Amino acid sequence: MEACRPEVLVDSAWDRAGIAIIAVVFIAMLAPHAMWAVPIVLLASAATIILAARRFNKASRAAELVDCGGALKRPVAARPGYVVSYYHDAGRHSTTYFKFEPAGEPTVLSRLEWHHARGYIAAASGPRLYLWLPAYEILDDCCRGVYIAAVDPAFLPQRGPVQLTLSTPEGDSASAGLALRGAVLEAELTFWPVKARSARLELHVDTEHHRFKKVLLAAESGSRRVELDIGGRPGLYVIKGAVPPTRAGTLGIEGEGLLGYGGGGEYTARLVIDIPLRPDYHVDAQL
């Protein structure tokens, strides 16, 4: 794994304080008649800031225990497994989900090894972020409830190739292929139009929380080919609870995207022919 600095994917107290300040300014500017609400906002924010500070400090202590090669500064009790995190940022109606799936027994370690890692997933779409990452649950009192997760393209498998073909009653036809070669996703698309507008190749990842979609290729005619790096940003990540979408860039996702491949989602390749003013034709294949 590349040399790196462990990233703490936990909001700091300063992040929470910034949110409180914005809320107060919003009330003062747009709803001055509701200034009575400012003390309530500040009290609620103070409690949130204190909780955030405790969470961030505990996560920071865990980050100090390990270098990014996985060596621990002292023996630590930990258990291998996977973290599952989903965060849909929708203001007051936000949804968060977090759990740890054990993949072994607790033990005392001097180094974090990743023999249990069977891939990983990071998927972002607008206000949503989903993670399924190999990790260790830290069981020492100093950092109990904190998890150290890893992203490494070496964890990713070889999958495919899958081939898809599709035609319409009007005579349009398309073919596509998709294969995963470790951290590289190879995709190709060929389209012969008659009346259709275009064809595209999509990759869907179904999780228990949301279906994420990425358009890999599109063509109005002819052939296209692309190789996409889906390895993400290699390194160790310290997690304590659901990770907000604002942290997607830290993992290597720019805007909306999909990284990795693993058991935390079901991958489907979809070939689509776009017909003007009519429903699209499509065909699916599991990757």
GUVO-920784 format. One line per 3 residues: number of its first residue (from 1); their letters; for each residue x, y, z of N, C-alpha, C. Coordinates in nm, 3 decimals. Example, Ala and Ser with C-alpha at 12.3 -4.5 7.8 and 13.67 -1.06 7.14 Angstrom:
! residues 2
1	as	1.319/-0.569/0.780/1.230/-0.450/0.780/1.320/-0.330/0.780; 1.285/-0.225/0.708/1.367/-0.106/0.714/1.290/0.003/0.787
***
This chain:
! residues 287
1	mea	0.084/-0.119/0.000/0.000/0.000/0.000/0.088/0.125/0.000; 0.048/0.227/-0.075/0.126/0.349/-0.083/0.142/0.413/0.055; 0.257/0.484/0.069/0.273/0.563/0.191/0.167/0.672/0.191
4	crp	0.105/0.694/0.303/0.000/0.794/0.312/-0.020/0.831/0.458; -0.101/0.930/0.481/-0.136/0.970/0.616/-0.280/0.924/0.642; -0.305/0.855/0.753/-0.443/0.811/0.780/-0.539/0.930/0.780
7	evl	-0.648/0.916/0.709/-0.749/1.021/0.701/-0.859/0.994/0.803; -0.900/1.098/0.873/-1.008/1.086/0.970/-1.138/1.131/0.902; -1.228/1.037/0.877/-1.355/1.067/0.809/-1.465/1.097/0.911
10	vds	-1.435/1.188/1.001/-1.528/1.228/1.107/-1.531/1.380/1.110; -1.650/1.439/1.114/-1.661/1.584/1.124/-1.601/1.632/1.256; -1.524/1.739/1.249/-1.467/1.798/1.370/-1.567/1.893/1.435
13	awd	-1.533/1.938/1.556/-1.618/2.035/1.625/-1.627/2.165/1.545; -1.520/2.201/1.475/-1.521/2.323/1.395/-1.621/2.313/1.281; -1.635/2.193/1.221/-1.736/2.172/1.117/-1.874/2.199/1.172
16	rag	-1.903/2.145/1.290/-2.035/2.164/1.351/-2.057/2.309/1.391; -1.952/2.375/1.440/-1.964/2.515/1.478/-1.999/2.600/1.356; -1.938/2.568/1.243/-1.967/2.642/1.120/-2.113/2.630/1.082
19	iai	-2.171/2.510/1.098/-2.312/2.490/1.068/-2.399/2.575/1.160; -2.363/2.581/1.288/-2.440/2.661/1.384/-2.436/2.809/1.348; -2.317/2.858/1.311/-2.303/2.999/1.274/-2.390/3.032/1.153
22	iav	-2.389/2.944/1.054/-2.471/2.966/0.934/-2.618/2.971/0.970; -2.662/2.884/1.063/-2.803/2.882/1.104/-2.842/3.013/1.171; -2.756/3.065/1.258/-2.785/3.190/1.327/-2.790/3.306/1.228
25	vfi	-2.695/3.312/1.136/-2.694/3.419/1.035/-2.820/3.411/0.949; -2.860/3.289/0.914/-2.981/3.271/0.833/-3.103/3.328/0.905; -3.115/3.297/1.035/-3.229/3.349/1.112/-3.225/3.501/1.117
28	aml	-3.106/3.557/1.142/-3.093/3.702/1.155/-3.127/3.775/1.026; -3.091/3.717/0.912/-3.110/3.785/0.784/-3.249/3.764/0.726; -3.298/3.640/0.735/-3.422/3.607/0.665/-3.543/3.599/0.756
31	aph	-3.521/3.584/0.885/-3.635/3.572/0.976/-3.607/3.648/1.106; -3.586/3.781/1.098/-3.550/3.857/1.219/-3.656/3.850/1.328; -3.783/3.827/1.287/-3.889/3.816/1.388/-3.877/3.688/1.470
34	amw	-3.788/3.597/1.425/-3.771/3.469/1.496/-3.640/3.465/1.574; -3.589/3.581/1.613/-3.463/3.585/1.687/-3.473/3.514/1.821; -3.596/3.496/1.870/-3.612/3.421/1.995/-3.558/3.279/1.983
37	avp	-3.549/3.230/1.858/-3.504/3.093/1.837/-3.352/3.080/1.845; -3.281/3.193/1.841/-3.134/3.187/1.839/-3.078/3.115/1.962; -3.122/3.148/2.086/-3.068/3.076/2.202/-3.092/2.925/2.194
40	ivl	-3.209/2.885/2.142/-3.238/2.742/2.130/-3.142/2.678/2.032; -3.120/2.746/1.918/-3.027/2.694/1.817/-2.887/2.681/1.876; -2.846/2.785/1.953/-2.711/2.782/2.009/-2.695/2.671/2.112
43	las	-2.798/2.650/2.196/-2.789/2.542/2.296/-2.783/2.405/2.230; -2.870/2.384/2.131/-2.868/2.256/2.061/-2.735/2.236/1.988; -2.684/2.346/1.930/-2.557/2.337/1.857/-2.443/2.308/1.952
46	aat	-2.447/2.368/2.073/-2.340/2.345/2.169/-2.331/2.197/2.205; -2.448/2.133/2.225/-2.448/1.990/2.257/-2.391/1.909/2.141; -2.430/1.947/2.019/-2.380/1.877/1.900/-2.230/1.895/1.885
49	iil	-2.182/2.017/1.911/-2.039/2.047/1.898/-1.957/1.966/1.999; -2.008/1.956/2.124/-1.937/1.880/2.227/-1.929/1.732/2.188; -2.041/1.678/2.137/-2.042/1.538/2.094/-1.948/1.518/1.976
52	aar	-1.948/1.613/1.882/-1.860/1.602/1.766/-1.713/1.607/1.809; -1.683/1.693/1.907/-1.545/1.704/1.955/-1.499/1.572/2.017; -1.586/1.508/2.095/-1.550/1.380/2.156/-1.528/1.273/2.050
55	rfn	-1.618/1.269/1.951/-1.604/1.170/1.844/-1.475/1.193/1.766; -1.448/1.320/1.733/-1.329/1.351/1.654/-1.202/1.322/1.732; -1.201/1.355/1.861/-1.082/1.330/1.942/-1.053/1.180/1.954
58	kas	-1.159/1.101/1.972/-1.139/0.956/1.981/-1.088/0.900/1.849; -1.143/0.950/1.737/-1.096/0.905/1.606/-0.951/0.948/1.583; -0.916/1.067/1.626/-0.779/1.115/1.610/-0.681/1.031/1.689
61	raa	-0.721/0.988/1.809/-0.633/0.901/1.888/-0.609/0.768/1.816; -0.713/0.716/1.752/-0.697/0.593/1.676/-0.603/0.614/1.558; -0.612/0.729/1.491/-0.524/0.758/1.377/-0.378/0.764/1.420
64	elv	-0.355/0.808/1.544/-0.217/0.818/1.593/-0.158/0.682/1.627; -0.242/0.578/1.637/-0.193/0.445/1.675/-0.123/0.374/1.560; -0.152/0.413/1.435/-0.111/0.334/1.320/-0.046/0.421/1.214
67	dcg	0.057/0.365/1.148/0.108/0.435/1.029/0.035/0.375/0.909; 0.054/0.436/0.794/-0.026/0.395/0.679/0.023/0.268/0.613; 0.131/0.211/0.665/0.169/0.078/0.623/0.100/-0.029/0.704
70	gal	0.026/0.014/0.810/-0.047/-0.078/0.894/0.021/-0.113/1.025; 0.146/-0.066/1.046/0.217/-0.097/1.170/0.157/-0.016/1.285; 0.133/-0.084/1.398/0.076/-0.020/1.516/0.187/0.020/1.611
73	krp	0.170/0.133/1.678/0.272/0.182/1.770/0.280/0.099/1.897; 0.175/0.026/1.926/0.171/-0.066/2.040/0.069/-0.173/2.010; 0.074/-0.288/2.078/-0.027/-0.392/2.054/-0.167/-0.339/2.084
76	vaa	-0.260/-0.373/1.997/-0.397/-0.322/2.007/-0.495/-0.438/1.987; -0.598/-0.442/2.070/-0.704/-0.541/2.052/-0.799/-0.493/1.942; -0.824/-0.579/1.844/-0.907/-0.541/1.731/-0.973/-0.664/1.671
79	rpg	-1.077/-0.640/1.590/-1.148/-0.748/1.524/-1.166/-0.712/1.377; -1.134/-0.807/1.283/-1.148/-0.777/1.141/-1.293/-0.787/1.095; -1.323/-0.715/0.988/-1.458/-0.719/0.931/-1.474/-0.613/0.824
82	yvv	-1.597/-0.565/0.812/-1.628/-0.462/0.712/-1.717/-0.356/0.776; -1.691/-0.231/0.743/-1.783/-0.124/0.782/-1.880/-0.100/0.668; -2.006/-0.079/0.703/-2.110/-0.045/0.606/-2.166/0.090/0.648
85	syy	-2.155/0.189/0.560/-2.198/0.325/0.592/-2.284/0.379/0.479; -2.396/0.440/0.515/-2.481/0.507/0.417/-2.527/0.639/0.476; -2.512/0.745/0.399/-2.550/0.879/0.445/-2.622/0.950/0.332
88	hda	-2.749/0.984/0.355/-2.826/1.065/0.261/-2.851/1.199/0.327; -2.783/1.301/0.279/-2.791/1.434/0.338/-2.912/1.507/0.281; -3.016/1.520/0.362/-3.139/1.586/0.319/-3.190/1.678/0.429
91	grh	-3.096/1.750/0.493/-3.135/1.843/0.598/-3.200/1.772/0.715; -3.316/1.821/0.755/-3.387/1.761/0.869/-3.432/1.619/0.839; -3.438/1.584/0.712/-3.486/1.451/0.673/-3.371/1.360/0.632
94	stt	-3.252/1.391/0.678/-3.135/1.309/0.644/-3.151/1.167/0.698; -3.090/1.073/0.626/-3.090/0.932/0.667/-2.946/0.886/0.684; -2.916/0.822/0.796/-2.784/0.765/0.817/-2.797/0.621/0.863
97	yfk	-2.698/0.543/0.824/-2.695/0.401/0.862/-2.550/0.361/0.877; -2.519/0.285/0.982/-2.382/0.240/1.002/-2.384/0.108/1.078; -2.303/0.013/1.033/-2.285/-0.111/1.109/-2.149/-0.170/1.075
100	fep	-2.106/-0.260/1.161/-1.982/-0.334/1.141/-2.016/-0.481/1.126; -1.966/-0.543/1.018/-1.988/-0.685/0.992/-1.860/-0.761/1.026; -1.855/-0.835/1.137/-1.733/-0.908/1.174/-1.697/-1.014/1.071
103	age	-1.566/-1.033/1.050/-1.517/-1.137/0.960/-1.404/-1.215/1.026; -1.410/-1.225/1.158/-1.306/-1.295/1.232/-1.322/-1.269/1.380; -1.235/-1.329/1.458/-1.242/-1.316/1.604/-1.153/-1.203/1.653
106	ptv	-1.187/-1.144/1.768/-1.099/-1.042/1.827/-0.961/-1.099/1.858; -0.859/-1.019/1.840/-0.723/-1.061/1.870/-0.639/-0.938/1.899; -0.520/-0.960/1.956/-0.427/-0.850/1.982/-0.326/-0.846/1.868
109	lsr	-0.315/-0.730/1.806/-0.235/-0.715/1.685/-0.120/-0.616/1.706; -0.011/-0.638/1.635/0.096/-0.540/1.627/0.099/-0.475/1.489; 0.017/-0.531/1.400/0.009/-0.478/1.263/-0.129/-0.512/1.206
112	lew	-0.184/-0.420/1.128/-0.311/-0.446/1.061/-0.283/-0.516/0.929; -0.327/-0.641/0.919/-0.315/-0.717/0.795/-0.454/-0.726/0.731; -0.455/-0.741/0.599/-0.582/-0.731/0.527/-0.615/-0.860/0.451
115	hha	-0.583/-0.974/0.513/-0.611/-1.102/0.448/-0.761/-1.124/0.430; -0.843/-1.061/0.511/-0.987/-1.082/0.501/-1.053/-0.995/0.394; -0.977/-0.901/0.337/-1.036/-0.805/0.243/-1.076/-0.874/0.113
118	rgy	-1.202/-0.860/0.076/-1.254/-0.915/-0.049/-1.319/-0.802/-0.129; -1.238/-0.702/-0.159/-1.288/-0.587/-0.234/-1.338/-0.477/-0.143; -1.392/-0.373/-0.204/-1.450/-0.258/-0.132/-1.538/-0.181/-0.229
121	iaa	-1.626/-0.099/-0.173/-1.716/-0.016/-0.254/-1.722/0.123/-0.194; -1.715/0.224/-0.279/-1.748/0.362/-0.242/-1.832/0.417/-0.356; -1.955/0.457/-0.327/-2.047/0.504/-0.430/-2.110/0.636/-0.385
124	asg	-2.105/0.736/-0.473/-2.161/0.867/-0.442/-2.257/0.909/-0.552; -2.368/0.969/-0.511/-2.466/1.023/-0.605/-2.534/1.141/-0.540; -2.494/1.262/-0.581/-2.553/1.382/-0.522/-2.534/1.384/-0.372
127	prl	-2.645/1.387/-0.295/-2.634/1.394/-0.149/-2.615/1.260/-0.082; -2.585/1.156/-0.157/-2.573/1.021/-0.100/-2.430/0.969/-0.110; -2.388/0.898/-0.003/-2.259/0.830/-0.004/-2.276/0.695/0.064
130	ylw	-2.232/0.590/-0.006/-2.238/0.453/0.047/-2.097/0.396/0.049; -2.061/0.332/0.160/-1.929/0.270/0.175/-1.945/0.127/0.224; -1.867/0.040/0.167/-1.850/-0.098/0.217/-1.700/-0.125/0.209
133	lpa	-1.634/-0.119/0.325/-1.487/-0.120/0.328/-1.436/-0.224/0.427; -1.329/-0.296/0.391/-1.265/-0.383/0.490/-1.209/-0.297/0.602; -1.221/-0.344/0.725/-1.185/-0.259/0.838/-1.151/-0.345/0.959
136	yei	-1.098/-0.277/1.060/-1.080/-0.335/1.192/-1.158/-0.252/1.293; -1.231/-0.319/1.379/-1.295/-0.255/1.493/-1.194/-0.249/1.608; -1.164/-0.129/1.656/-1.069/-0.113/1.765/-1.142/-0.138/1.897
139	ldd	-1.088/-0.230/1.977/-1.154/-0.272/2.100/-1.088/-0.217/2.226; -0.973/-0.151/2.212/-0.907/-0.090/2.327/-0.993/0.025/2.382; -0.981/0.049/2.514/-1.061/0.154/2.577/-1.034/0.292/2.518
142	ccr	-0.910/0.316/2.473/-0.874/0.449/2.420/-0.958/0.486/2.299; -0.997/0.386/2.221/-1.059/0.415/2.092/-1.176/0.323/2.062; -1.240/0.274/2.165/-1.350/0.180/2.144/-1.459/0.247/2.060
145	gvy	-1.512/0.172/1.963/-1.615/0.229/1.876/-1.559/0.299/1.755; -1.427/0.293/1.736/-1.363/0.352/1.619/-1.319/0.239/1.526; -1.320/0.266/1.396/-1.287/0.165/1.296/-1.179/0.219/1.203
148	iaa	-1.083/0.135/1.171/-0.979/0.171/1.074/-1.003/0.089/0.949; -1.038/0.157/0.841/-1.072/0.092/0.714/-0.960/0.115/0.613; -0.959/0.033/0.510/-0.855/0.041/0.409/-0.914/0.042/0.269
151	vdp	-0.850/0.120/0.181/-0.878/0.118/0.037/-0.746/0.085/-0.032; -0.745/-0.023/-0.108/-0.624/-0.066/-0.178/-0.666/-0.139/-0.306; -0.626/-0.091/-0.424/-0.664/-0.159/-0.549/-0.624/-0.306/-0.552
154	afl	-0.525/-0.345/-0.471/-0.485/-0.486/-0.467/-0.596/-0.575/-0.414; -0.695/-0.518/-0.346/-0.808/-0.597/-0.294/-0.908/-0.634/-0.403; -0.902/-0.568/-0.518/-1.007/-0.582/-0.619/-0.986/-0.706/-0.705
157	pqr	-1.095/-0.774/-0.742/-1.085/-0.899/-0.817/-1.085/-0.875/-0.968; -1.072/-0.984/-1.042/-1.094/-0.985/-1.186/-1.238/-1.034/-1.209; -1.313/-0.961/-1.288/-1.452/-1.000/-1.317/-1.481/-0.980/-1.465
160	gpv	-1.561/-1.072/-1.522/-1.598/-1.060/-1.662/-1.495/-1.127/-1.752; -1.504/-1.101/-1.883/-1.592/-0.998/-1.943/-1.737/-1.046/-1.956; -1.828/-0.948/-1.961/-1.967/-0.975/-1.996/-1.995/-0.907/-2.129
163	qlt	-2.077/-0.970/-2.211/-2.113/-0.919/-2.342/-2.264/-0.897/-2.348; -2.305/-0.786/-2.408/-2.446/-0.755/-2.421/-2.475/-0.717/-2.567; -2.589/-0.760/-2.619/-2.636/-0.720/-2.752/-2.782/-0.682/-2.741
166	lst	-2.822/-0.586/-2.825/-2.959/-0.535/-2.818/-2.999/-0.481/-2.955; -3.125/-0.505/-2.993/-3.176/-0.449/-3.118/-3.320/-0.405/-3.096; -3.368/-0.321/-3.186/-3.506/-0.270/-3.179/-3.584/-0.318/-3.301
169	peg	-3.718/-0.314/-3.296/-3.799/-0.352/-3.412/-3.770/-0.266/-3.535; -3.720/-0.144/-3.514/-3.691/-0.054/-3.626/-3.557/-0.086/-3.692; -3.478/-0.175/-3.633/-3.352/-0.214/-3.694/-3.228/-0.158/-3.627
172	dsa	-3.243/-0.073/-3.522/-3.126/-0.024/-3.448/-3.063/-0.141/-3.374; -2.931/-0.140/-3.364/-2.864/-0.247/-3.288/-2.741/-0.192/-3.218; -2.708/-0.256/-3.107/-2.593/-0.214/-3.027/-2.532/-0.336/-2.960
175	sag	-2.403/-0.327/-2.934/-2.334/-0.432/-2.857/-2.238/-0.364/-2.762; -2.209/-0.432/-2.653/-2.120/-0.373/-2.552/-2.049/-0.485/-2.477; -1.935/-0.451/-2.420/-1.860/-0.543/-2.337/-1.806/-0.470/-2.215
178	lal	-1.792/-0.544/-2.105/-1.745/-0.484/-1.980/-1.664/-0.587/-1.903; -1.550/-0.545/-1.852/-1.465/-0.634/-1.772/-1.394/-0.553/-1.665; -1.376/-0.616/-1.548/-1.301/-0.556/-1.439/-1.167/-0.626/-1.428
181	rga	-1.061/-0.550/-1.442/-0.925/-0.602/-1.432/-0.856/-0.534/-1.314; -0.890/-0.580/-1.194/-0.838/-0.514/-1.075/-0.899/-0.375/-1.061; -0.814/-0.272/-1.063/-0.863/-0.136/-1.046/-0.905/-0.071/-1.177
184	vle	-0.896/-0.143/-1.289/-0.930/-0.087/-1.420/-1.058/-0.152/-1.472; -1.155/-0.067/-1.505/-1.281/-0.112/-1.563/-1.273/-0.085/-1.713; -1.276/-0.192/-1.793/-1.267/-0.180/-1.938/-1.407/-0.189/-1.997
187	ael	-1.444/-0.092/-2.080/-1.578/-0.090/-2.138/-1.568/-0.054/-2.286; -1.654/-0.116/-2.367/-1.661/-0.085/-2.509/-1.806/-0.087/-2.554; -1.837/-0.003/-2.654/-1.974/0.011/-2.701/-1.971/0.035/-2.852
190	tfw	-2.056/-0.037/-2.926/-2.073/-0.016/-3.069/-2.222/0.000/-3.098; -2.257/0.100/-3.182/-2.397/0.132/-3.207/-2.420/0.156/-3.356; -2.524/0.086/-3.409/-2.564/0.106/-3.548/-2.708/0.160/-3.548
193	pvk	-2.725/0.291/-3.565/-2.859/0.349/-3.554/-2.939/0.341/-3.684; -3.070/0.337/-3.668/-3.163/0.354/-3.779/-3.257/0.470/-3.745; -3.334/0.454/-3.638/-3.420/0.562/-3.593/-3.387/0.608/-3.451
196	ars	-3.307/0.531/-3.379/-3.276/0.564/-3.240/-3.185/0.686/-3.232; -3.189/0.753/-3.118/-3.109/0.873/-3.098/-2.967/0.839/-3.056; -2.951/0.741/-2.966/-2.818/0.708/-2.915/-2.824/0.576/-2.839
199	arl	-2.707/0.529/-2.801/-2.697/0.411/-2.714/-2.599/0.444/-2.602; -2.613/0.376/-2.491/-2.521/0.399/-2.380/-2.503/0.271/-2.300; -2.390/0.264/-2.234/-2.357/0.153/-2.145/-2.350/0.207/-2.004
202	elh	-2.428/0.149/-1.913/-2.433/0.195/-1.774/-2.386/0.083/-1.682; -2.336/0.124/-1.566/-2.306/0.031/-1.458/-2.391/0.068/-1.339; -2.470/-0.028/-1.290/-2.557/-0.007/-1.173/-2.502/-0.087/-1.056
205	vdt	-2.505/-0.026/-0.939/-2.469/-0.095/-0.816/-2.587/-0.086/-0.720; -2.648/-0.201/-0.694/-2.763/-0.207/-0.603/-2.714/-0.238/-0.462; -2.748/-0.150/-0.369/-2.723/-0.174/-0.228/-2.858/-0.183/-0.157
208	ehh	-2.856/-0.217/-0.031/-2.983/-0.227/0.042/-3.044/-0.090/0.067; -2.970/0.018/0.036/-3.018/0.153/0.063/-3.053/0.232/-0.062; -2.980/0.207/-0.172/-2.998/0.290/-0.290/-2.935/0.221/-0.411
211	rfk	-2.988/0.249/-0.530/-2.925/0.202/-0.654/-2.843/0.317/-0.713; -2.713/0.293/-0.724/-2.622/0.392/-0.781/-2.597/0.358/-0.927; -2.586/0.462/-1.011/-2.569/0.443/-1.154/-2.457/0.531/-1.207
214	kvl	-2.378/0.475/-1.298/-2.276/0.551/-1.367/-2.283/0.519/-1.516; -2.291/0.623/-1.601/-2.286/0.604/-1.745/-2.140/0.591/-1.785; -2.105/0.475/-1.842/-1.967/0.449/-1.879/-1.934/0.499/-2.018
217	laa	-2.025/0.478/-2.112/-2.003/0.518/-2.251/-2.137/0.558/-2.313; -2.132/0.648/-2.412/-2.250/0.683/-2.491/-2.205/0.712/-2.634; -2.291/0.680/-2.730/-2.255/0.702/-2.870/-2.381/0.726/-2.952
220	esg	-2.372/0.815/-3.051/-2.480/0.834/-3.146/-2.464/0.741/-3.265; -2.342/0.694/-3.287/-2.313/0.591/-3.387/-2.167/0.552/-3.373; -2.130/0.437/-3.430/-1.991/0.395/-3.426/-1.952/0.327/-3.297
223	srr	-1.820/0.323/-3.274/-1.764/0.250/-3.160/-1.693/0.342/-3.063; -1.700/0.305/-2.937/-1.631/0.378/-2.831/-1.568/0.276/-2.737; -1.457/0.316/-2.676/-1.390/0.229/-2.579/-1.329/0.318/-2.472
226	vel	-1.329/0.269/-2.346/-1.272/0.347/-2.238/-1.217/0.253/-2.131; -1.113/0.297/-2.063/-1.060/0.228/-1.946/-1.067/0.326/-1.829; -1.140/0.288/-1.727/-1.163/0.376/-1.612/-1.090/0.322/-1.490
229	dig	-1.022/0.411/-1.419/-0.957/0.375/-1.293/-1.061/0.386/-1.182; -1.097/0.273/-1.123/-1.196/0.273/-1.015/-1.132/0.233/-0.882; -1.001/0.249/-0.874/-0.930/0.208/-0.752/-0.949/0.302/-0.635
232	grp	-0.978/0.430/-0.664/-0.991/0.526/-0.556/-0.856/0.570/-0.502; -0.858/0.632/-0.387/-0.736/0.685/-0.324/-0.687/0.585/-0.219; -0.578/0.512/-0.247/-0.531/0.411/-0.152/-0.492/0.474/-0.018
235	gly	-0.522/0.403/0.089/-0.483/0.452/0.220/-0.569/0.393/0.329; -0.541/0.438/0.451/-0.620/0.399/0.569/-0.711/0.514/0.606; -0.831/0.478/0.652/-0.933/0.577/0.685/-0.993/0.544/0.822
238	vik	-0.996/0.644/0.909/-1.051/0.627/1.043/-1.197/0.672/1.041; -1.285/0.583/1.087/-1.429/0.605/1.076/-1.493/0.585/1.212; -1.591/0.670/1.241/-1.673/0.651/1.362/-1.814/0.695/1.328
241	gav	-1.893/0.602/1.278/-2.029/0.635/1.237/-2.038/0.663/1.087; -2.160/0.690/1.042/-2.187/0.712/0.900/-2.104/0.829/0.847; -2.049/0.811/0.727/-1.959/0.911/0.667/-2.041/1.000/0.574
244	ppt	-2.037/1.133/0.593/-2.120/1.223/0.510/-2.068/1.235/0.367; -2.156/1.269/0.272/-2.116/1.282/0.131/-2.006/1.385/0.108; -1.991/1.481/0.198/-1.885/1.581/0.182/-1.746/1.519/0.187
247	rag	-1.736/1.395/0.235/-1.606/1.328/0.244/-1.576/1.241/0.122; -1.663/1.240/0.022/-1.643/1.153/-0.095/-1.512/1.185/-0.165; -1.477/1.313/-0.176/-1.354/1.351/-0.244/-1.230/1.297/-0.176
250	tlg	-1.235/1.282/-0.045/-1.121/1.227/0.029/-1.091/1.084/-0.016; -1.195/1.012/-0.053/-1.179/0.873/-0.098/-1.141/0.863/-0.246; -1.145/0.976/-0.316/-1.109/0.977/-0.457/-1.226/0.986/-0.552
253	ieg	-1.347/1.013/-0.501/-1.463/1.029/-0.588/-1.480/1.177/-0.620; -1.482/1.208/-0.748/-1.505/1.345/-0.793/-1.649/1.357/-0.840; -1.728/1.435/-0.767/-1.870/1.447/-0.801/-1.942/1.316/-0.775
256	egl	-2.007/1.264/-0.880/-2.076/1.137/-0.868/-1.989/1.026/-0.926; -1.986/0.913/-0.861/-1.904/0.806/-0.914/-1.910/0.680/-0.833; -1.846/0.576/-0.888/-1.837/0.446/-0.825/-1.691/0.404/-0.818
259	lgy	-1.651/0.354/-0.703/-1.516/0.302/-0.686/-1.523/0.159/-0.634; -1.431/0.075/-0.683/-1.415/-0.057/-0.628/-1.519/-0.158/-0.673; -1.512/-0.275/-0.611/-1.603/-0.386/-0.637/-1.599/-0.475/-0.514
262	ggg	-1.715/-0.516/-0.465/-1.715/-0.601/-0.347/-1.852/-0.656/-0.315; -1.857/-0.732/-0.207/-1.979/-0.801/-0.169/-2.087/-0.714/-0.111; -2.061/-0.585/-0.093/-2.162/-0.497/-0.037/-2.261/-0.443/-0.137
265	gey	-2.256/-0.492/-0.262/-2.349/-0.446/-0.364/-2.358/-0.546/-0.478; -2.463/-0.534/-0.557/-2.482/-0.619/-0.674/-2.458/-0.535/-0.799; -2.366/-0.580/-0.884/-2.324/-0.502/-1.000/-2.395/-0.553/-1.126
268	tar	-2.453/-0.459/-1.201/-2.525/-0.491/-1.323/-2.481/-0.398/-1.435; -2.442/-0.457/-1.549/-2.415/-0.379/-1.670/-2.547/-0.367/-1.747; -2.577/-0.247/-1.795/-2.702/-0.224/-1.869/-2.670/-0.154/-2.001
271	lvi	-2.713/-0.215/-2.111/-2.702/-0.156/-2.244/-2.837/-0.096/-2.280; -2.837/0.032/-2.320/-2.961/0.104/-2.344/-2.960/0.163/-2.485; -3.072/0.151/-2.556/-3.093/0.223/-2.683/-3.203/0.325/-2.658
274	dip	-3.170/0.451/-2.685/-3.259/0.564/-2.658/-3.342/0.595/-2.783; -3.475/0.574/-2.773/-3.568/0.602/-2.883/-3.641/0.732/-2.854; -3.637/0.832/-2.944/-3.708/0.958/-2.918/-3.858/0.937/-2.896
277	lrp	-3.910/1.000/-2.792/-4.053/1.002/-2.762/-4.112/0.865/-2.731; -4.024/0.770/-2.699/-4.070/0.637/-2.663/-3.984/0.582/-2.550; -4.034/0.482/-2.478/-3.950/0.422/-2.372/-3.824/0.361/-2.431
280	dyh	-3.716/0.368/-2.355/-3.590/0.310/-2.398/-3.597/0.157/-2.400; -3.516/0.097/-2.486/-3.493/-0.046/-2.483/-3.366/-0.071/-2.401; -3.364/-0.180/-2.323/-3.242/-0.210/-2.249/-3.231/-0.359/-2.222
283	vda	-3.107/-0.400/-2.196/-3.078/-0.537/-2.159/-2.972/-0.535/-2.050; -2.982/-0.628/-1.955/-2.892/-0.629/-1.840/-2.809/-0.757/-1.836; -2.694/-0.747/-1.768/-2.611/-0.864/-1.741/-2.535/-0.841/-1.611
286	ql	-2.524/-0.944/-1.529/-2.451/-0.933/-1.402/-2.302/-0.933/-1.428; -2.231/-0.845/-1.356/-2.085/-0.840/-1.368/-2.024/-0.927/-1.257
***
